[in-house]
Amino acid sequence: MYGLASNVTGLNADGVRRADPWLFLVAVAVGSVLSALVTLAPLMLPRHLRAAPRPLRELLPGPWLGSTELTLVARVGAVTLVATAISGLWLDGTHAYWTVAAGVAVVGLVPVRRVSVARGLHRTLGTVLGALLFSLVAPWVSAPWALVAALVLLQFAIEWTVVRNYALALTFITPLVLFINEAAMGASSAPAVAVERVVDTAVGSALAVLSAFVLRPRTQR
């Protein structure tokens, strides 16, 4: 959201703001509220209304920082700092959040090395396939109605696949992000942007996997 917000509401080459920040916030808020209402609608069914309520403490347990949680915090911090430095020094600094986001996503919630390696491979492979899909489809998505249709179809594909296969979901997430980014920037350079996305993701994923071997919970040492 931070990355998209900075592009959608940022300044173009002429110093003119691309979109009103308040309009962007309203659009995000409306989409979030509608999604929440659709998700909560089944709770109005009689069988859910008759269910005994669960204690709030059970639904929202307090924070806990054990060895596992502290390791994840350390890995996220290390990956964020190193990824930002690499993006600023050697990659496109304007897309630093791509590298950071990929690294943090691969770190995930489980400090197990094989899980990190698997997520890193899924993230990188899915991004490569998604970049290829974006490069193939981009020439056909120039009209506004075609862009809207592409975004809707990609979002549907993401929601349908993300709980089944991470790499497959990234195949649709990548072109979705790139289309939004291109629309916000008002420029079309599909091949170059796709390559940048792949490189940034590969670097972030590699840093996250490396952190799994360097920083581990005490129980795994």
Backbone as CSV, one residue per row, in Angstrom:
resi,resn,N_x,N_y,N_z,CA_x,CA_y,CA_z,C_x,C_y,C_z
1,MET,0.828,-1.202,0.000,0.000,0.000,0.000,0.864,1.256,0.000
2,TYR,1.961,1.222,0.760,2.846,2.386,0.789,3.436,2.643,-0.597
3,GLY,3.895,1.563,-1.237,4.486,1.715,-2.567,3.482,2.230,-3.587
4,LEU,2.288,1.648,-3.579,1.268,2.087,-4.525,0.843,3.525,-4.241
5,ALA,0.707,3.868,-2.951,0.290,5.222,-2.604,1.313,6.243,-3.079
6,SER,2.595,5.916,-2.936,3.628,6.869,-3.345,3.640,7.081,-4.854
7,ASN,3.268,6.041,-5.606,3.221,6.181,-7.064,1.939,6.867,-7.532
8,VAL,0.815,6.437,-6.981,-0.469,6.969,-7.435,-0.602,8.454,-7.103
9,THR,-0.112,8.863,-5.939,-0.286,10.255,-5.514,1.000,11.076,-5.647
10,GLY,2.044,10.514,-6.235,3.307,11.231,-6.367,3.279,12.260,-7.485
11,LEU,4.415,12.909,-7.685,4.536,13.940,-8.712,5.086,13.330,-9.990
12,ASN,4.574,13.807,-11.138,5.098,13.332,-12.409,6.333,14.136,-12.803
13,ALA,6.820,13.899,-14.003,8.049,14.566,-14.440,7.901,16.079,-14.509
14,ASP,6.667,16.567,-14.675,6.422,18.008,-14.755,6.146,18.639,-13.398
15,GLY,6.228,17.834,-12.341,5.972,18.360,-11.005,4.509,18.455,-10.641
16,VAL,3.649,17.842,-11.433,2.207,17.861,-11.175,1.806,16.565,-10.477
17,ARG,0.992,16.670,-9.433,0.559,15.485,-8.700,-0.359,14.637,-9.570
18,ARG,-0.095,13.321,-9.582,-0.848,12.431,-10.468,-2.293,12.263,-10.019
19,ALA,-2.521,12.108,-8.732,-3.882,11.907,-8.233,-4.008,12.555,-6.857
20,ASP,-5.224,12.944,-6.521,-5.504,13.563,-5.231,-5.320,12.519,-4.124
21,PRO,-4.471,12.772,-3.130,-4.271,11.797,-2.047,-5.561,11.448,-1.316
22,TRP,-6.437,12.437,-1.137,-7.695,12.160,-0.437,-8.586,11.236,-1.262
23,LEU,-8.584,11.416,-2.579,-9.359,10.530,-3.439,-8.818,9.107,-3.353
24,PHE,-7.498,8.980,-3.286,-6.884,7.665,-3.140,-7.304,7.008,-1.819
25,LEU,-7.279,7.778,-0.729,-7.664,7.248,0.572,-9.139,6.839,0.598
26,VAL,-9.976,7.648,-0.027,-11.403,7.325,-0.076,-11.628,6.034,-0.863
27,ALA,-10.926,5.883,-1.993,-11.075,4.670,-2.803,-10.654,3.431,-2.018
28,VAL,-9.530,3.518,-1.313,-9.059,2.388,-0.511,-10.044,2.082,0.617
29,ALA,-10.554,3.136,1.269,-11.495,2.942,2.369,-12.791,2.295,1.887
30,VAL,-13.313,2.752,0.755,-14.555,2.175,0.218,-14.350,0.710,-0.140
31,GLY,-13.239,0.401,-0.795,-12.964,-0.991,-1.134,-12.821,-1.864,0.096
32,SER,-12.178,-1.340,1.139,-11.993,-2.113,2.370,-13.324,-2.363,3.067
33,VAL,-14.175,-1.334,3.142,-15.473,-1.483,3.801,-16.350,-2.487,3.046
34,LEU,-16.388,-2.384,1.722,-17.195,-3.315,0.935,-16.703,-4.748,1.114
35,SER,-15.392,-4.933,1.119,-14.838,-6.272,1.309,-15.210,-6.820,2.686
36,ALA,-15.128,-5.963,3.710,-15.473,-6.405,5.062,-16.950,-6.790,5.153
37,LEU,-17.822,-5.991,4.529,-19.256,-6.292,4.576,-19.566,-7.611,3.879
38,VAL,-18.949,-7.844,2.734,-19.180,-9.099,2.017,-18.676,-10.287,2.842
39,THR,-17.516,-10.100,3.492,-16.953,-11.185,4.296,-17.801,-11.477,5.530
40,LEU,-18.354,-10.429,6.142,-19.121,-10.596,7.377,-20.574,-10.989,7.124
41,ALA,-21.053,-10.852,5.894,-22.464,-11.127,5.597,-22.918,-12.514,6.043
42,PRO,-22.124,-13.586,5.834,-22.591,-14.910,6.275,-22.835,-15.017,7.778
43,LEU,-22.263,-14.120,8.580,-22.471,-14.184,10.028,-23.908,-13.846,10.413
44,MET,-24.675,-13.301,9.480,-26.073,-12.986,9.761,-26.981,-14.192,9.600
45,LEU,-26.435,-15.306,9.133,-27.237,-16.521,9.021,-27.627,-17.018,10.410
46,PRO,-28.799,-17.632,10.554,-29.292,-18.055,11.882,-28.315,-18.943,12.646
47,ARG,-27.637,-19.850,11.957,-26.748,-20.769,12.682,-25.572,-20.028,13.316
48,HIS,-25.162,-18.936,12.727,-24.077,-18.146,13.318,-24.596,-17.255,14.438
49,LEU,-25.825,-16.758,14.312,-26.390,-15.905,15.352,-26.639,-16.687,16.631
50,ARG,-26.877,-17.996,16.508,-27.129,-18.823,17.690,-25.845,-19.292,18.360
51,ALA,-24.712,-19.111,17.716,-23.449,-19.592,18.276,-23.051,-18.766,19.501
52,ALA,-22.438,-19.432,20.477,-21.988,-18.749,21.692,-20.802,-17.846,21.362
53,PRO,-20.813,-16.630,21.837,-19.693,-15.718,21.540,-18.406,-16.174,22.230
54,ARG,-17.285,-15.934,21.563,-15.983,-16.268,22.132,-15.433,-15.055,22.868
55,PRO,-14.708,-15.267,23.946,-14.152,-14.133,24.708,-13.219,-13.289,23.836
56,LEU,-13.250,-11.975,24.080,-12.407,-11.071,23.310,-10.930,-11.399,23.512
57,ARG,-10.565,-11.835,24.723,-9.171,-12.172,24.987,-8.713,-13.347,24.135
58,GLU,-9.640,-14.237,23.822,-9.305,-15.380,22.962,-9.171,-14.950,21.506
59,LEU,-10.023,-14.007,21.083,-9.962,-13.526,19.703,-8.760,-12.614,19.471
60,LEU,-8.423,-11.821,20.475,-7.308,-10.874,20.352,-6.323,-11.093,21.495
61,PRO,-5.527,-12.147,21.410,-4.562,-12.403,22.490,-3.484,-11.323,22.517
62,GLY,-2.914,-11.120,23.651,-1.871,-10.110,23.806,-0.602,-10.491,23.081
63,PRO,0.284,-9.525,22.863,1.544,-9.809,22.157,2.467,-10.694,22.988
64,TRP,3.237,-11.476,22.283,4.183,-12.359,22.942,5.474,-12.392,22.133
65,LEU,6.583,-12.126,22.779,7.872,-12.127,22.098,8.767,-13.194,22.720
66,GLY,8.679,-14.381,22.168,9.574,-15.449,22.573,10.774,-15.505,21.652
67,SER,11.510,-16.604,21.713,12.694,-16.751,20.875,12.339,-16.713,19.394
68,THR,11.242,-17.382,19.033,10.830,-17.419,17.629,10.437,-16.035,17.132
69,GLU,9.622,-15.329,17.934,9.158,-14.005,17.518,10.313,-13.008,17.416
70,LEU,11.231,-13.050,18.364,12.371,-12.143,18.331,13.255,-12.410,17.115
71,THR,13.383,-13.687,16.750,14.173,-14.027,15.564,13.527,-13.465,14.309
72,LEU,12.204,-13.572,14.210,11.503,-13.032,13.045,11.649,-11.514,12.982
73,VAL,11.544,-10.849,14.126,11.720,-9.392,14.161,13.124,-9.018,13.698
74,ALA,14.116,-9.762,14.172,15.501,-9.480,13.782,15.708,-9.706,12.291
75,ARG,15.121,-10.777,11.758,15.270,-11.062,10.331,14.597,-9.996,9.478
76,VAL,13.393,-9.587,9.868,12.694,-8.542,9.114,13.493,-7.247,9.140
77,GLY,14.022,-6.886,10.311,14.809,-5.671,10.410,16.063,-5.727,9.565
78,ALA,16.767,-6.861,9.626,18.005,-6.997,8.855,17.733,-6.963,7.355
79,VAL,16.717,-7.699,6.918,16.381,-7.734,5.493,15.957,-6.354,5.009
80,THR,15.179,-5.637,5.805,14.726,-4.302,5.418,15.903,-3.345,5.245
81,LEU,16.810,-3.340,6.201,17.952,-2.429,6.138,18.870,-2.745,4.957
82,VAL,19.211,-4.023,4.800,20.133,-4.406,3.734,19.489,-4.204,2.366
83,ALA,18.207,-4.576,2.232,17.513,-4.417,0.952,17.399,-2.953,0.563
84,THR,17.122,-2.093,1.537,17.040,-0.665,1.250,18.392,-0.120,0.798
85,ALA,19.455,-0.557,1.467,20.798,-0.089,1.097,21.175,-0.551,-0.306
86,ILE,20.901,-1.804,-0.620,21.228,-2.334,-1.949,20.436,-1.600,-3.026
87,SER,19.156,-1.358,-2.762,18.330,-0.649,-3.743,18.828,0.771,-3.957
88,GLY,19.217,1.439,-2.876,19.678,2.802,-3.001,21.035,2.938,-3.668
89,LEU,21.897,1.925,-3.481,23.257,2.017,-4.009,23.408,1.438,-5.415
90,TRP,22.726,0.321,-5.675,22.969,-0.392,-6.936,21.725,-0.594,-7.799
91,LEU,20.547,-0.566,-7.206,19.323,-0.764,-7.976,18.572,0.559,-8.081
92,ASP,17.356,0.501,-8.618,16.525,1.699,-8.737,15.937,2.034,-7.376
93,GLY,16.417,3.123,-6.769,15.966,3.486,-5.439,14.488,3.786,-5.342
94,THR,13.857,4.191,-6.464,12.424,4.490,-6.441,11.583,3.238,-6.261
95,HIS,12.191,2.071,-6.502,11.480,0.804,-6.322,12.042,0.017,-5.146
96,ALA,12.628,0.711,-4.178,13.221,0.025,-3.031,12.187,-0.821,-2.290
97,TYR,10.937,-0.357,-2.282,9.907,-1.103,-1.558,9.639,-2.464,-2.204
98,TRP,9.936,-2.617,-3.505,9.784,-3.926,-4.133,10.747,-4.927,-3.505
99,THR,11.991,-4.511,-3.343,12.997,-5.390,-2.757,12.661,-5.698,-1.308
100,VAL,12.297,-4.673,-0.558,11.969,-4.856,0.854,10.731,-5.737,1.007
101,ALA,9.691,-5.460,0.232,8.450,-6.218,0.343,8.674,-7.692,0.030
102,ALA,9.468,-7.978,-0.991,9.751,-9.372,-1.328,10.482,-10.063,-0.196
103,GLY,11.470,-9.379,0.388,12.219,-9.975,1.485,11.360,-10.236,2.705
104,VAL,10.549,-9.260,3.100,9.695,-9.421,4.272,8.657,-10.521,4.048
105,ALA,8.109,-10.596,2.835,7.114,-11.630,2.531,7.725,-13.025,2.611
106,VAL,8.957,-13.161,2.164,9.613,-14.477,2.202,9.962,-14.859,3.634
107,VAL,10.338,-13.895,4.464,10.591,-14.195,5.877,9.358,-14.830,6.498
108,GLY,8.191,-14.261,6.214,6.934,-14.861,6.644,6.771,-14.900,8.152
109,LEU,6.083,-15.942,8.621,5.748,-16.068,10.041,6.368,-17.297,10.687
110,VAL,7.131,-18.060,9.928,7.723,-19.295,10.452,9.235,-19.244,10.232
111,PRO,10.035,-19.255,11.306,11.493,-19.148,11.152,12.148,-20.494,10.869
112,VAL,11.637,-21.218,9.898,12.192,-22.516,9.525,12.872,-22.365,8.172
113,ARG,14.110,-22.859,8.070,14.894,-22.613,6.865,14.242,-23.177,5.611
114,ARG,13.731,-24.396,5.685,13.157,-24.999,4.477,11.921,-24.235,4.015
115,VAL,11.178,-23.657,4.958,10.015,-22.839,4.595,10.469,-21.567,3.896
116,SER,11.528,-20.941,4.417,12.043,-19.722,3.796,12.590,-19.999,2.401
117,VAL,13.306,-21.111,2.260,13.836,-21.467,0.940,12.701,-21.711,-0.042
118,ALA,11.672,-22.427,0.406,10.531,-22.714,-0.474,9.814,-21.422,-0.871
119,ARG,9.590,-20.540,0.106,8.898,-19.278,-0.194,9.755,-18.401,-1.103
120,GLY,11.073,-18.432,-0.901,11.949,-17.649,-1.770,11.898,-18.133,-3.207
121,LEU,11.904,-19.458,-3.391,11.816,-20.012,-4.745,10.463,-19.696,-5.367
122,HIS,9.399,-19.836,-4.588,8.061,-19.529,-5.092,7.957,-18.059,-5.486
123,ARG,8.491,-17.198,-4.620,8.398,-15.757,-4.881,9.140,-15.381,-6.161
124,THR,10.346,-15.927,-6.314,11.145,-15.584,-7.482,10.562,-16.177,-8.760
125,LEU,10.215,-17.461,-8.717,9.659,-18.116,-9.903,8.334,-17.477,-10.304
126,GLY,7.472,-17.234,-9.317,6.183,-16.621,-9.623,6.332,-15.227,-10.213
127,THR,7.323,-14.481,-9.724,7.557,-13.135,-10.254,8.069,-13.193,-11.686
128,VAL,8.953,-14.142,-11.976,9.460,-14.299,-13.349,8.308,-14.608,-14.305
129,LEU,7.463,-15.566,-13.923,6.318,-15.924,-14.773,5.345,-14.754,-14.888
130,GLY,5.135,-14.034,-13.781,4.236,-12.880,-13.811,4.766,-11.759,-14.680
131,ALA,6.086,-11.548,-14.658,6.691,-10.520,-15.513,6.529,-10.876,-16.986
132,LEU,6.667,-12.169,-17.300,6.455,-12.602,-18.682,5.000,-12.391,-19.096
133,LEU,4.081,-12.732,-18.204,2.659,-12.529,-18.498,2.358,-11.046,-18.712
134,PHE,2.936,-10.195,-17.880,2.732,-8.756,-18.023,3.260,-8.260,-19.364
135,SER,4.448,-8.708,-19.752,5.037,-8.266,-21.017,4.196,-8.698,-22.212
136,LEU,3.559,-9.873,-22.097,2.743,-10.370,-23.198,1.400,-9.648,-23.283
137,VAL,0.825,-9.321,-22.134,-0.522,-8.751,-22.106,-0.504,-7.228,-22.228
138,ALA,0.578,-6.587,-21.775,0.635,-5.114,-21.719,0.253,-4.424,-23.028
139,PRO,0.723,-4.911,-24.185,0.358,-4.216,-25.433,-1.138,-4.205,-25.714
140,TRP,-1.884,-5.133,-25.103,-3.320,-5.229,-25.365,-4.145,-4.484,-24.308
141,VAL,-3.467,-3.936,-23.295,-4.178,-3.267,-22.202,-3.816,-1.782,-22.207
142,SER,-4.183,-1.112,-23.260,-3.909,0.316,-23.367,-5.151,1.162,-23.112
143,ALA,-6.309,0.659,-23.517,-7.558,1.395,-23.292,-7.966,1.296,-21.820
144,PRO,-8.609,2.333,-21.275,-9.013,2.305,-19.861,-9.896,1.116,-19.512
145,TRP,-10.869,0.787,-20.374,-11.761,-0.327,-20.064,-11.001,-1.652,-20.049
146,ALA,-9.987,-1.773,-20.915,-9.186,-2.993,-20.937,-8.346,-3.110,-19.670
147,LEU,-7.832,-1.992,-19.169,-7.064,-1.999,-17.932,-7.935,-2.415,-16.757
148,VAL,-9.135,-1.855,-16.670,-10.049,-2.212,-15.582,-10.385,-3.699,-15.636
149,ALA,-10.676,-4.204,-16.823,-10.994,-5.627,-16.970,-9.812,-6.494,-16.560
150,ALA,-8.603,-6.091,-16.956,-7.405,-6.863,-16.603,-7.196,-6.885,-15.095
151,LEU,-7.388,-5.744,-14.433,-7.201,-5.683,-12.985,-8.213,-6.559,-12.257
152,VAL,-9.456,-6.534,-12.717,-10.497,-7.355,-12.082,-10.179,-8.836,-12.252
153,LEU,-9.822,-9.250,-13.448,-9.515,-10.659,-13.702,-8.286,-11.108,-12.920
154,LEU,-7.277,-10.274,-12.865,-6.062,-10.637,-12.123,-6.341,-10.739,-10.636
155,GLN,-7.127,-9.807,-10.094,-7.448,-9.858,-8.672,-8.242,-11.110,-8.340
156,PHE,-9.177,-11.471,-9.209,-9.951,-12.694,-8.988,-9.040,-13.920,-9.014
157,ALA,-8.120,-13.952,-9.965,-7.190,-15.078,-10.063,-6.292,-15.170,-8.832
158,ILE,-5.894,-14.010,-8.299,-5.058,-13.998,-7.100,-5.798,-14.616,-5.919
159,GLU,-7.018,-14.149,-5.679,-7.784,-14.642,-4.536,-8.089,-16.127,-4.666
160,TRP,-8.198,-16.615,-5.880,-8.542,-18.016,-6.116,-7.335,-18.936,-5.944
161,THR,-6.131,-18.399,-6.137,-4.938,-19.249,-6.122,-4.027,-19.034,-4.923
162,VAL,-4.148,-17.906,-4.209,-3.149,-17.565,-3.198,-3.095,-18.570,-2.061
163,VAL,-4.215,-19.217,-1.729,-4.188,-20.209,-0.645,-3.819,-21.596,-1.151
164,ARG,-3.670,-21.729,-2.462,-3.351,-23.032,-3.043,-1.884,-23.154,-3.426
165,ASN,-1.361,-22.127,-4.060,0.026,-22.185,-4.528,0.580,-20.776,-4.589
166,TYR,1.627,-20.531,-3.802,2.197,-19.187,-3.685,2.792,-18.714,-5.008
167,ALA,3.518,-19.574,-5.689,4.141,-19.190,-6.961,3.080,-18.850,-7.999
168,LEU,2.017,-19.653,-8.045,0.945,-19.395,-9.012,0.265,-18.060,-8.716
169,ALA,0.064,-17.767,-7.432,-0.542,-16.485,-7.073,0.350,-15.325,-7.494
170,LEU,1.673,-15.475,-7.312,2.600,-14.413,-7.708,2.597,-14.200,-9.212
171,THR,2.231,-15.223,-9.964,2.133,-15.084,-11.413,1.073,-14.054,-11.784
172,PHE,0.052,-13.906,-10.943,-0.998,-12.921,-11.189,-0.778,-11.637,-10.393
173,ILE,-0.153,-11.751,-9.221,0.109,-10.561,-8.409,1.073,-9.623,-9.133
174,THR,2.105,-10.197,-9.749,3.126,-9.372,-10.407,2.554,-8.493,-11.511
175,PRO,1.800,-9.031,-12.479,1.240,-8.128,-13.500,0.232,-7.141,-12.926
176,LEU,-0.502,-7.539,-11.877,-1.448,-6.609,-11.256,-0.712,-5.382,-10.728
177,VAL,0.368,-5.611,-9.979,1.146,-4.503,-9.421,1.763,-3.654,-10.526
178,LEU,2.276,-4.310,-11.553,2.926,-3.581,-12.644,1.924,-2.746,-13.439
179,PHE,0.735,-3.276,-13.657,-0.291,-2.503,-14.366,-0.693,-1.268,-13.557
180,ILE,-0.876,-1.440,-12.238,-1.240,-0.303,-11.398,-0.109,0.733,-11.401
181,ASN,1.121,0.234,-11.308,2.270,1.129,-11.304,2.380,1.903,-12.621
182,GLU,2.196,1.201,-13.733,2.278,1.855,-15.039,1.165,2.880,-15.211
183,ALA,-0.048,2.535,-14.755,-1.168,3.467,-14.877,-0.921,4.725,-14.039
184,ALA,-0.338,4.528,-12.855,-0.072,5.683,-11.993,1.025,6.563,-12.566
185,MET,2.045,5.929,-13.150,3.162,6.689,-13.697,2.810,7.373,-15.008
186,GLY,1.776,6.861,-15.697,1.382,7.454,-16.962,2.361,7.185,-18.078
187,ALA,3.148,6.113,-17.948,4.137,5.762,-18.977,4.094,4.262,-19.197
188,SER,4.501,3.845,-20.379,4.499,2.426,-20.723,5.900,1.987,-21.123
189,SER,6.523,1.193,-20.275,7.840,0.602,-20.565,7.847,-0.805,-20.002
190,ALA,6.950,-1.625,-20.521,6.684,-2.950,-19.976,7.936,-3.809,-19.795
191,PRO,8.751,-4.021,-20.826,9.909,-4.908,-20.645,10.864,-4.431,-19.565
192,ALA,11.178,-3.135,-19.559,12.137,-2.608,-18.587,11.605,-2.730,-17.166
193,VAL,10.343,-2.374,-16.958,9.754,-2.442,-15.627,9.664,-3.895,-15.162
194,ALA,9.331,-4.803,-16.073,9.234,-6.220,-15.712,10.581,-6.757,-15.259
195,VAL,11.644,-6.375,-15.961,12.988,-6.823,-15.578,13.361,-6.271,-14.205
196,GLU,13.055,-4.997,-13.955,13.349,-4.401,-12.656,12.616,-5.137,-11.540
197,ARG,11.369,-5.502,-11.801,10.584,-6.218,-10.795,11.215,-7.568,-10.478
198,VAL,11.665,-8.274,-11.495,12.286,-9.581,-11.291,13.575,-9.440,-10.490
199,VAL,14.411,-8.476,-10.866,15.691,-8.285,-10.172,15.456,-7.910,-8.710
200,ASP,14.566,-6.953,-8.469,14.295,-6.521,-7.089,13.754,-7.676,-6.252
201,THR,12.854,-8.460,-6.833,12.277,-9.583,-6.102,13.323,-10.647,-5.816
202,ALA,14.170,-10.945,-6.789,15.207,-11.955,-6.603,16.170,-11.537,-5.494
203,VAL,16.542,-10.269,-5.456,17.448,-9.782,-4.416,16.788,-9.867,-3.042
204,GLY,15.553,-9.399,-2.940,14.843,-9.456,-1.661,14.649,-10.879,-1.172
205,SER,14.284,-11.790,-2.082,14.090,-13.192,-1.707,15.397,-13.822,-1.248
206,ALA,16.478,-13.525,-1.953,17.779,-14.086,-1.586,18.210,-13.606,-0.202
207,LEU,17.983,-12.329,0.098,18.328,-11.799,1.416,17.511,-12.487,2.511
208,ALA,16.229,-12.713,2.246,15.379,-13.368,3.244,15.831,-14.800,3.502
209,VAL,16.166,-15.531,2.437,16.644,-16.910,2.600,17.969,-16.917,3.357
210,LEU,18.854,-15.986,3.023,20.145,-15.902,3.714,19.946,-15.624,5.198
211,SER,18.983,-14.768,5.518,18.732,-14.448,6.927,18.276,-15.670,7.715
212,ALA,17.622,-16.626,7.034,17.164,-17.835,7.707,18.338,-18.698,8.152
213,PHE,19.472,-18.604,7.464,20.647,-19.385,7.818,21.531,-18.646,8.822
214,VAL,21.431,-17.324,8.852,22.271,-16.526,9.754,21.590,-16.309,11.099
215,LEU,20.293,-15.999,11.079,19.540,-15.714,12.304,18.515,-16.809,12.525
216,ARG,18.729,-17.623,13.553,17.814,-18.717,13.853,17.461,-18.698,15.337
217,PRO,16.257,-19.185,15.685,15.879,-19.278,17.105,16.852,-20.182,17.855
218,ARG,16.948,-19.988,19.146,17.867,-20.785,19.958,17.575,-22.271,19.865
219,THR,16.294,-22.602,19.700,15.913,-24.010,19.634,16.419,-24.690,18.375
220,GLN,16.800,-23.903,17.357,17.278,-24.477,16.103,18.790,-24.404,15.976
221,ARG,19.485,-23.823,16.955,20.940,-23.659,16.869,21.636,-24.983,17.207
